[in-house]
Amino acid sequence: MVNLNPVPAVQAWAGGIKHAFSSKQAWNEFIHTEGNADGKHSWTNEDLRPSSLAQTNWHWWNFCLFWLGMGFGNWTLGSSIVGAGLTWYEAMFVVIIASLVAGLCMAFNSRAASNYHVGYPVLLRTCFGMYGHYWPVLARGCCALLWVSVLNFEGGAYVSTMINCIVGNSWNNLPVQFPASVGTTVQRFIGFLIFWAIELPFCSLRPYQLKWLYTFKAWTLGPGVIGLLIYCLVQSNGKLASDAALAGVTLAKGGTLGWLFVSNVNSAMGNWSTFIANMPDFSRYATSPKATMWTHILFVPIPAALGGIIGIFGTSALQKAWGVTLWNQWDVMDAILEHQWTGGMRLFVFLESFIAALFLFGSILGANLLPFASDVTALFPTYFNLTRGMWFCCIISLALMPWKILASANGFLAFLGGYGIFMGPTAAIMMVDYWIVRRGNIRIWDAYTSNPGSTYMYFHGFNLNAVIAYFSGMIIPFVGFIGTFGVSVPDGATRLDDLGWYISSIVAGLMYVILCKIFPLKNIDPDMPWEKLALEFKEEREREDVEDTLEANVDESISDAAAEKVMEEEQEKGLATTVSVAEVRGTYHHSS
């Protein structure tokens, strides 16, 4: 049961602030993360360490609901692919292929995290090195920060529409307006501030505390988009526009069609490429590796395909009814109000806008705020944990003025859309390192030390095999990526960039495996059985949890008979093997 009462949390926060000013030692304990009060360089804190058994509460159905809520939000994706010159069924196959590949990659990249219960940055240390992991962490964190700002502004558009539904046309005729040079309206700015303010309290919650939000999102988003589709079909009397009218361009044929299809599959990957890299930050809270395998393989592509098809049919129906092609849902909401300004329709648009804003809200938390917080925690573990990182990201995103970002240059949006060439190689190396090179065996406690000669220091903290493989994959489409900023580049380079995510990922993964065959990593035992260390780590966590439970429940007055009963219960659960009466009473001390 989720406690939504904010009073205890606020009281605890205020009490912590008050205590921080009581002494110098209290201040140091307050500004530094758990276990880092001395202020020295650290590789760990409460969010970099493996998640506890109490925190690993994401079951397989939680991941199913998570992706059910994410997939149905693909209204714009499917319809925009049609706008590129494909028919609706060709666009459907684009979405299915891209989401299948994404689901498989997410499943593979979740395995290590669900076994060792650590996030993206710590896993990077094992394959890139203790210092080599900083670049992929920094690259992801910077892009996540920019996306938080932009998506918050888009969420504010839905909030503005909801306010319009409540107060009426007076909302559109406010006496005070910004000059055109600002780049946004007063209404959109107020909506942005409200959406941003609602987001702030959620920055204090970690993923294992947010299951209820994604469950609520899953059960509301599906009915919401289906309801919007029904409305669109009613307006057109169940008829759809022709493919040519919907696309607004001449439909591609022959070789042009083939290339357009392939490039759109690559573009669709941009919708999920961040999640491929981000999944360890969620999967670390999985109850078992099984909870993240088939759930991603099935529940990424199926809801995504349905969401894309719904968006295509809804857009097509409105094009047939009103003669305009509206790809974005916020444009659809405004158009509905223009056509039918009635009490019932205002309520309908309010609910649809709320559901659309909820989709963005969940995406911001899971795909951007959490990754940024995880990355800044890895960069500055002495001062940042997940909650501090999310608060910091949210505050900085406000100062970025996203309306200026969106209006400044197409080059910026091209960068956000194309940075998959930086993240693709990272995810590919993580996957092949765990599944092929390391065969599931990670000495996870060695990922928290940089002592000379330690397991993951490699060559001065860099795994050269990973570094070379990364740049080998990234550099191929990089020239074409530069061309998206208006720089003149050869047509061949542009074609390579059109397939940037696939090329960079495949090349980096293959190169890493080849390099590890030619130059074997010294910290790997090739004869070690598959996931032997993962099994040992699981047993260690369960054993330590029993020991901690016994210490926390010590009672010197407990009788021998009662102590023996506790011992028997623990053994029946399979969590303890040989626990004496003295240990049940609390004389067993943690010794790992």
Summary of the structure (lengths in Angstrom):
residues: 592
radius of gyration: 26.1
end to end distance: 33.3
largest distance: 84.4
contacts: 2041
relative contact order: 0.14
helix: 72%
strand: 1%
